[in-house]
Amino acid sequence: MPPIPGDYVRQVDIGKRSGFIAEGDSVVSLSKSPEGYLYSVTHCNDVLHQGLLKDTDESQWPKSLDEKNRRKLRALFHSLLNAEERDLDDRALPRVRRVPTPAKDTKK
């Protein structure tokens, strides 16, 4: 957590398909699961909202979620989806390991 309230910390982990945005004592986190996306909104370690979202359709999000946390959740969704698309498009091909065969005169 940042020591100064109001500082933003944003972290997205593509390998774990999760991320969070922290501002002072408030944290909005999102992680992908087989059923959809698990989200939680906490303030001072108290859980204000948590649940499962099927997709990015904001009409399905809880109505009690304030606009500030909606923006953070929206940003996390976009970050994860964009990172997954880049990960699929720019996947590096495996490298072939080439081991040179020793010359016959160096064998004992």
Secondary structure, DSSP 8 states (H G I E B T S, - for coil): --SSTT-EEEEEETTTTEEEEEETTEEEEEEEETTEEEEEEEETTEEEEEEEESSS-GGGS-TTS-HHHHHHHHHHHHHHHHHHHHHHHT-------------GGG--
